[in-house]
Amino acid sequence: MKFSAIVVIAPEELEQTAIEQAQAAGATGITILTGKGIGGESKKTFFGMTFEGSQSVLLMVVAKHMSLPILKKMQAILLQDGKSRGIAFTVPIDHLTGIDMGQIMKFEQHLRE
């Protein structure tokens, strides 16, 4: 079985929606990291204080055939009114170790459905 890694970087307020949609598309395990980024736009200030919104980084390892449906779900969340609110991409995995056989069985079950 071939695998892909999916990386999603989204505003923290979209984290739960992204997780739910990824799981609905077949993701079984998601690692969540918190971060902040530097974008091309200037930072917003409020009464002289700089506001920096935090971001969530979601990492998923999925069967290769599941990566495109998950990516499409992320696109629906991240692109709203023609504006991008984050980024999502896949990376092929050549070698993998440590994945639980239970997860592989879930991937195969998802294939049959």
N, C-alpha and C positions, 0 to 999 in steps of 0.2 A: 504494500500500500504506500502511495506517495503522499507527502504532507506539505503544507504551506503554513507559513507564519503570517498572521494578519496583525497589523499595527494600526491602531486608531488613536488619534490625538484630537480630543474634543474638549470644549468648555465643561467644567465640572457639573454644571446644571444639566448637561445632556448625558452624563455618565449612566444613570439608571436606565434611561430609554435605550441607549446604545447596547447595554448589557442584555436587556430584555429582548431586543430585536435580534441580536447575535444568537442568543439561545434559541429563539423561535426558528432561526434559520439552520440550527444544528450544532452550534458551538457548545461544547460540554464543559470546558474549563477556560477561565479567563483570569489573567493576572492583571491587577490594577495598580498603577503607579500614579503618584501625584507629582505634578511639575508646574513650571511656569515657563513661558516662552518669550522670545523677543521677535516681534513681527515687524512688518514694513511700515505699519502705521505708528504715529506718535502715541505715547501713553496719555490716558485721560487724567485730568486733574479735577479735584473737587475741593473747593476752599483751600487751595494750595497744596493739597495732599495728592500724591500720585496713586491712582488705582491700578492694580495689577490683578486681573482675574486669574484664578488658578485653573489648571488644565488637568484632565485625566488622560493617562496613557493606558490603553487596553491592549494586552498582548494575548493572542490566541494561537494555538497550534491545532490545525484541523486537517482532515483528509482533503487532498487537493481539489476534489470535485465540489467540495462545500465552500471553497473560498469565494467564488464569484457570487453565489446567492447572498452570502454574508456581506460582501462588499457592496452589493446593490442596496441592501437594507441600510448600511451606513451612509451611502450616498443620499438616500431619502431623508435621513436625519441631519446630515451636515450641510446640505445645499438647500437653503430656504430663501425664497424670494430673490433668487439670483445671486445670493451672497453665500460665501463659504464660511462656515463656522468651525471648520476643522479639516483634518486630513485623514485618509485611510489608504493603506496600501498593503500589498501582499509581497512576501519574499519566499521563493522556493527553498525547501529544505532538502539538502542532499543526504545528510546523515542525521540520525535521531536516536537517542537512547534515553531511557528513563521513563518513557510514557507507560502509563498503567494499562494493562490488558483490558481492564474494564472500559476504558475510554475507547479503545480500538473496537470493542464489541458494540459500544454505543454508536460509533461511526458506521459500522456495518449494518446495524439495525436501522439507522437513518437512511441508508442506501436502499433497504428493502421497502421502506415506506413511501 
